[in-house]
Structures are given as C-alpha cells and as structure tokens.
Amino acid sequence: MNVIRKAKYDAMLARLRHPEKRTWIILNSVSIGETAATCAFADAFVKKHGYGITLVIRPEQKAIAEMFPGRFEQVIVATQAEQQEIQRFLPPEQFQLDIPFASYCDSLGDARTDNIYYLFKYPNRGGLSFTDCYRHLLMLPWDAKMQRPTIPLSWEHEAQAYASEVGIIPEESVILFPSTSSSHPQFPAFMWHTLIERLKVNGKKVFCNMKGGLIHPEKMPIDGTIPIEVPIHLAMSLARIAGRIITPPNGLHFLQMLGGQVGNITVVAPMNDVNADFVINQRHYANTFMFAEYTNPELLVDVPYAEFVLPYDASQEAKIKEIAVAVADYDLDHPAHFRRNGAGRPAFVEENRAWLAPLIDPIRRPNFQS
C-alpha cells in the first residue's frame, strides 16, 4: 500500500470515528437526492441494525441533515474529493461498524445494483426502484419506511421574508430549477422562452433559480424570468409559497417530493425518443430511470406531480413548442404527459396506493400561513 495514501486513510478514519462510541459511518459524496434518501432511511436503519450513525456529508448539503434532527450521533462535513479518496480503500461489500461505507450504488464496486433499474425496460418483468436500491444497500426490510424532512420555524420565517423581498406571489408564481448535477441534455432556448411566455399568459410570475447545479442552460437567468437564489434550506418553503416548480430531473426535486409541501411539481424529462436508452455520467440507463413513478413511487403518494417527455433536438422546434405550452398549461391529457401503466389505465401510484403509502410518513402540512 502506498504510504502516503495509507496515512491519508488513517487520518480520515480517525476524524470520522466517534470519540466515545461505536457508530455506523455512512459516506454521502454524491448529489442532493442521494443524501436526502440516506437521511430519510436513517431512523429505519438504526432500528434495524442498532447503534447510531455518523453521517459524512458534503459541506453544501449540511442543511439536509439538519432537516432530520436527532437521527445522527454526529454529522461530519467532508468534500466530495475527500470522501471519494477514502472510498478507494473500501471493498464493495463493506458493512461494518466504525468503518466507512457509501450508501449509493454508484460508489460500490462495479455498481451492478443500479443496473437492476434497467429491468423496468421490459414491461411486467420487474426491476428495482431507486428507493428500493437504498433499502437493499442499507440492508433494510423491503417495507422500511422513509421519513420526511422537518423544516425549522426559523427557516420558514427566512423563506417568508425572502419571498416578500423578491416578489413571489403566493400560489401564483412558478420557480424554474433548470440546473442539474447530472449530464442531462439541455433544452434549446426557445423551449424555455415558449414555456415562460405561456406561464405569463396564464397569469403566473416566473422566477429562475440561479443557485446550485453544474449543468444549466447557456444563458442564466433565462430571458423573461426573475433571478433568485434558492439555497437548500429554503428550497421547500419557497417552492410551497410560490405554488409550483418546473424542473428537469434532479436531486433538489427529489428532496421537494420527499418534503411533500409543494403545490405542484412538474418535471420535464429531456428525451428525444421515449423508447431509447440514454447515458448519464458514462452510465447506461433505460428511459424508465427518468420517471419518478419508477424510481421512487412512494414519494408521489398525495403529491401533485406530473412528468412530461420533452425532446431536446432543436430540429423538432414545432413539437417542442407545443409540449412547452402543454407543460405551462399543466395539460395532463397531452400525449407528452408520462404516466406509468399507459394511457387509459390507472396510474401506478393510484393503483398501488395500499402498499406504497405505508412506505413513507404521511405528509405533514405546515400549521402557519404563507
């Protein structure tokens, strides 16, 4: 073993181990959605395995852990690079007290677990959802319940003040979250312009989040929007106040689904061919990975939510503009609106509510006025 690397590993291990007790050390070097999933399963994890959790989290995501008070013995911040460095020393089957392990399947060995998503490509054959992958990797029962985040009252007050400052009209505004940390294709500018103009025709005030995400439209803020900065700790509250968000798939919208407070979550999935596979971060996925009814269906129980398949090939301008209008109008009868089970049949979440609802805490509505 390289002496320098071994010294780095020993130093990191000393930093992560609890000074007084044994704990599970869980690394979270990836995006907001994966970290939120780990936190949502923390209570079930401790009940199943005993001992507490040392949560290792990227500095910019610390607010996520604070939404789950009392779930962790300690929370330690470490950069993505620091966490990935220590992961190099860990075997893919690592699951032992006082030794770090990463809860995300991309971080383990050849990451074969996430390939089980691909089975959804074949109707009625099966597959494993994103949230069930977490139950598997954390060695939890298949009926382990996810907990929802709690927003401190001080954050709510901060969100109210910021919303007033920037002019968000409660329940009559739309916040666009166009940035992602995954390498999704970008929509042509005319898609956003068409969407925004139609939202304004519908009487909505349109805002564009400028914060977070590594990949975003070429011009930010998008023309016709009011730029705002939505930090993680205010994301759910500001979205709830506004009334609606429109976003490509990303970790922040996963957190907002988990919170269950937003009046309307609309996702635009960049996809030229709904039947074609796609690549994100050099990994191949079936089209089903884009859609929450496959990846995390329990999060959709009682959550106003819709997904639209929207091409990103600029040569399909007429089609793109037509769908952008349908998205703005929230036209659930449009062919671009995606529903698992297909047209004319009950949505998967409605059809399977009896077993999905117990997999997540009921939505807790805020007891204050927006």
C-alpha positions in Angstrom: 0.0 0.0 0.0 1.2 3.5 -0.8 2.5 5.0 2.4 1.1 8.5 1.7 -2.3 7.2 0.8 -2.4 5.0 3.9 -1.5 8.0 6.1 -4.4 9.9 4.5 -6.8 7.0 5.1 -5.7 6.7 8.8 -6.1 10.4 9.3 -9.6 10.4 7.7 -10.6 7.3 9.7 -9.5 9.0 13.0 -11.6 12.0 12.0 -14.7 10.0 11.2 -14.8 7.7 14.2 -16.9 8.8 17.1 -14.6 9.6 20.1 -16.8 7.9 22.7 -18.9 5.2 21.0 -19.2 2.8 18.1 -21.2 4.0 15.1 -22.0 3.2 11.5 -20.1 5.7 9.3 -22.1 6.5 6.1 -20.5 8.5 3.3 -22.6 10.8 1.1 -20.3 12.0 -1.6 -23.0 12.4 -4.3 -26.0 14.6 -5.0 -28.8 16.1 -3.0 -31.3 13.3 -3.9 -29.0 10.5 -2.7 -28.1 12.3 0.5 -31.8 13.0 1.2 -32.6 9.3 0.7 -29.9 8.3 3.2 -31.4 10.7 5.8 -34.9 9.5 5.1 -33.9 6.0 6.0 -31.7 6.9 9.0 -34.4 6.0 11.6 -35.2 2.7 10.0 -31.5 1.9 9.7 -30.9 2.4 13.4 -33.9 0.4 14.4 -32.8 -2.5 12.2 -29.0 -2.5 12.9 -28.6 -0.9 16.3 -26.0 1.7 17.2 -26.1 5.3 15.9 -24.9 6.8 12.6 -22.0 9.1 11.9 -23.2 10.9 8.8 -20.5 12.2 6.5 -21.8 14.9 4.2 -20.6 17.5 1.7 -20.5 21.0 3.3 -23.0 22.4 0.9 -25.5 19.7 1.8 -25.4 20.1 5.6 -28.8 21.6 5.7 -30.3 18.3 4.6 -29.0 16.6 7.7 -30.5 19.4 9.8 -33.9 18.6 8.4 -33.7 15.2 10.2 -32.9 16.3 13.8 -31.9 13.7 16.3 -31.2 11.0 13.7 -27.4 11.0 13.9 -24.8 10.6 16.6 -22.6 13.1 14.7 -22.5 14.9 11.4 -19.1 15.5 9.8 -18.6 17.6 6.7 -16.1 16.3 4.1 -15.7 17.3 0.5 -16.6 15.0 -2.4 -12.9 14.5 -3.2 -12.1 13.6 0.4 -14.9 11.0 0.6 -14.0 9.5 -2.8 -10.4 9.2 -1.6 -11.3 7.1 1.4 -13.7 5.0 -0.7 -10.8 3.8 -2.8 -9.7 1.7 0.2 -13.0 0.1 0.9 -14.2 -3.2 -0.5 -17.6 -3.1 -2.3 -19.2 -5.3 0.3 -18.1 -3.1 3.2 -20.7 -3.0 6.0 -19.1 -2.9 9.4 -19.2 -0.6 12.4 -16.6 2.1 12.6 -15.5 1.6 9.0 -17.0 4.0 6.4 -19.2 2.8 3.6 -21.1 4.6 0.9 -24.8 4.1 0.6 -25.1 4.9 -3.1 -24.8 2.1 -5.6 -22.6 4.1 -8.0 -20.0 4.1 -5.2 -19.9 0.3 -4.7 -17.7 -2.0 -6.8 -18.9 -2.2 -10.4 -22.2 -0.6 -9.3 -24.2 -3.6 -10.6 -27.1 -2.7 -8.3 -28.2 0.3 -10.3 -28.3 -1.9 -13.4 -31.4 -3.6 -11.9 -33.2 -0.4 -12.7 -32.8 -1.5 -16.3 -35.3 -4.3 -15.9 -38.1 -1.8 -15.9 -37.5 -1.5 -19.7 -39.2 -4.9 -20.1 -42.9 -4.5 -19.2 -44.1 -6.8 -16.4 -40.7 -8.3 -15.9 -39.8 -6.4 -12.7 -37.0 -4.1 -11.6 -35.8 -2.3 -8.5 -36.7 1.3 -7.8 -34.1 3.9 -6.7 -35.6 3.9 -3.2 -35.6 0.1 -3.0 -32.0 0.1 -4.0 -31.4 2.1 -0.8 -33.3 -0.5 1.2 -31.2 -3.2 -0.4 -27.8 -1.4 0.1 -28.6 -0.4 3.7 -29.8 -4.0 4.4 -33.2 -2.9 5.4 -36.6 -4.7 5.1 -38.4 -4.1 1.9 -41.1 -2.3 3.9 -38.7 0.0 5.7 -40.4 3.4 6.0 -38.9 6.7 4.7 -39.3 9.7 7.0 -40.0 13.2 5.7 -37.8 16.2 6.4 -38.7 18.8 9.1 -38.3 22.5 8.3 -37.2 24.6 11.3 -39.5 27.5 12.0 -36.6 29.9 11.6 -36.1 28.7 8.1 -39.8 29.2 7.3 -39.6 32.8 8.6 -36.5 33.4 6.5 -38.3 32.0 3.4 -41.3 34.2 4.0 -39.0 37.3 4.3 -37.1 36.4 1.1 -40.3 35.6 -0.8 -41.6 39.0 0.1 -38.3 40.7 -0.8 -38.1 39.2 -4.3 -41.8 39.5 -5.0 -43.0 35.9 -5.0 -46.8 36.0 -5.2 -48.1 33.1 -3.0 -49.6 30.3 -5.1 -49.5 32.4 -8.2 -45.8 32.0 -9.0 -43.6 29.4 -10.7 -39.9 28.8 -9.9 -37.8 27.2 -12.6 -35.0 24.9 -11.4 -33.2 24.4 -14.8 -29.8 23.3 -13.4 -28.7 19.7 -12.7 -25.6 18.0 -11.5 -26.1 15.1 -13.9 -25.2 15.3 -17.6 -28.7 15.6 -18.9 -29.0 17.1 -22.4 -30.0 20.8 -22.4 -33.2 22.1 -24.0 -32.9 24.7 -26.7 -33.5 28.3 -25.5 -36.8 28.6 -27.4 -38.3 25.8 -25.3 -37.8 27.9 -22.1 -39.0 31.1 -23.8 -42.2 29.4 -25.0 -42.8 27.9 -21.6 -42.2 31.2 -19.8 -44.4 33.3 -22.2 -47.2 30.8 -21.8 -46.9 30.9 -18.0 -47.2 34.6 -18.1 -50.2 34.5 -20.3 -51.7 32.2 -17.6 -51.1 34.9 -15.1 -48.0 33.5 -13.4 -45.0 35.3 -12.2 -41.9 33.3 -13.2 -38.6 33.0 -11.3 -35.3 31.3 -12.2 -33.2 29.7 -9.5 -29.5 30.7 -10.1 -28.0 28.6 -7.3 -26.6 25.0 -7.5 -26.2 22.6 -10.3 -23.2 22.1 -12.5 -25.0 21.9 -15.9 -27.5 24.6 -16.9 -28.9 26.5 -19.9 -26.3 28.6 -21.8 -27.9 31.8 -20.6 -28.8 32.3 -17.0 -31.1 33.7 -15.9 -33.3 32.5 -18.6 -34.8 35.5 -20.5 -38.2 36.6 -19.1 -37.6 35.3 -15.6 -36.7 37.0 -12.3 -33.4 35.6 -11.0 -33.4 34.3 -7.4 -31.1 32.2 -5.3 -32.7 29.3 -3.6 -30.4 27.6 -1.0 -31.2 24.0 0.0 -32.6 25.0 3.4 -35.2 27.3 1.8 -36.0 25.2 -1.3 -39.1 23.5 0.0 -40.5 26.6 1.7 -40.0 28.9 -1.2 -41.5 26.3 -3.6 -44.5 25.9 -1.4 -45.1 29.6 -1.2 -44.8 30.0 -5.0 -47.2 27.2 -5.6 -45.4 25.4 -8.5 -41.9 24.4 -9.7 -40.9 23.2 -13.1 -37.6 21.3 -13.4 -35.7 18.6 -15.2 -35.0 15.6 -13.0 -32.5 16.5 -10.3 -31.7 15.9 -6.6 -33.5 19.0 -5.4 -36.8 18.0 -6.9 -36.4 14.6 -5.1 -36.0 16.5 -1.8 -39.1 18.6 -2.6 -41.1 15.4 -3.3 -39.8 13.9 -0.1 -41.0 17.0 1.8 -44.4 16.8 0.2 -45.2 20.5 0.7 -45.1 21.9 -2.9 -48.5 22.6 -4.5 -47.4 21.4 -7.9 -44.2 19.7 -9.1 -43.7 19.4 -12.9 -40.8 17.6 -14.4 -39.6 18.0 -18.0 -37.6 14.9 -19.0 -35.2 15.7 -21.8 -35.7 12.7 -24.2 -35.8 12.7 -28.0 -37.1 9.1 -28.1 -39.1 7.7 -25.2 -38.0 4.2 -26.2 -34.3 4.8 -26.4 -31.7 4.3 -23.7 -29.6 7.2 -22.5 -26.3 7.9 -20.8 -25.6 9.9 -17.7 -22.1 10.2 -16.3 -20.9 7.4 -18.6 -23.6 5.0 -17.3 -26.3 3.5 -19.4 -30.0 3.6 -18.3 -33.3 2.7 -19.7 -35.8 5.5 -20.2 -37.7 4.5 -17.0 -34.9 5.9 -14.9 -36.1 9.4 -15.8 -39.5 8.9 -14.2 -40.4 9.1 -10.5 -43.2 6.5 -10.9 -40.4 4.0 -11.5 -37.6 5.4 -9.3 -39.4 6.5 -6.2 -43.2 5.9 -6.4 -43.9 6.1 -2.7 -42.8 9.7 -2.8 -45.7 10.5 -5.1 -48.5 9.5 -2.8 -50.7 12.6 -2.2 -48.1 14.8 -4.0 -49.4 16.9 -7.0 -46.9 15.8 -9.6 -46.6 15.3 -13.4 -43.8 14.4 -15.8 -43.6 15.4 -19.5 -41.4 13.9 -22.1 -39.8 16.8 -24.0 -37.4 16.5 -26.9 -34.2 18.5 -26.8 -33.3 18.2 -30.5 -33.7 21.7 -31.8 -34.8 20.4 -35.2 -38.1 19.4 -33.6 -39.0 23.0 -32.9 -42.7 22.8 -33.5 -43.1 19.7 -31.3 -41.0 21.2 -28.6 -43.0 24.4 -28.5 -46.3 22.5 -28.5 -45.2 20.4 -25.5 -43.8 23.5 -23.7 -47.3 25.1 -23.9 -48.8 21.8 -22.6 -46.4 21.9 -19.6 -47.3 25.5 -18.8 -51.0 24.7 -19.0 -50.5 21.5 -17.0 -52.3 19.6 -19.7 -52.4 16.1 -18.3 -54.3 14.9 -21.4 -51.4 15.8 -23.7 -49.6 12.7 -25.2 -46.3 14.0 -23.8 -47.6 13.6 -20.3 -45.9 10.4 -19.0 -47.9 8.0 -16.8 -46.7 4.6 -15.8 -49.2 1.9 -16.9 -50.0 3.8 -20.1 -53.0 5.8 -21.3 -56.5 4.8 -20.2 -55.3 2.8 -17.2 -55.0 3.9 -13.6 -51.6 5.5 -12.7 -49.3 3.1 -11.0 -49.3 5.1 -7.8 -53.1 5.2 -7.6 -53.4 1.5 -8.4 -50.8 0.5 -5.7 -51.5 3.1 -3.0 -52.4 0.4 -0.5 -48.8 -0.8 -0.2 -47.0 2.4 -1.3 -48.5 4.7 1.4 -47.0 2.7 4.4 -43.5 3.1 2.9 -43.3 6.8 3.8 -44.6 9.1 6.5 -47.9 10.9 5.8 -47.5 14.5 4.6 -47.5 17.0 7.4 -49.0 20.3 6.2 -47.5 23.4 7.8 -49.5 25.0 10.6 -48.9 28.6 9.5 -50.0 30.8 6.7 -47.9 31.6 3.6 
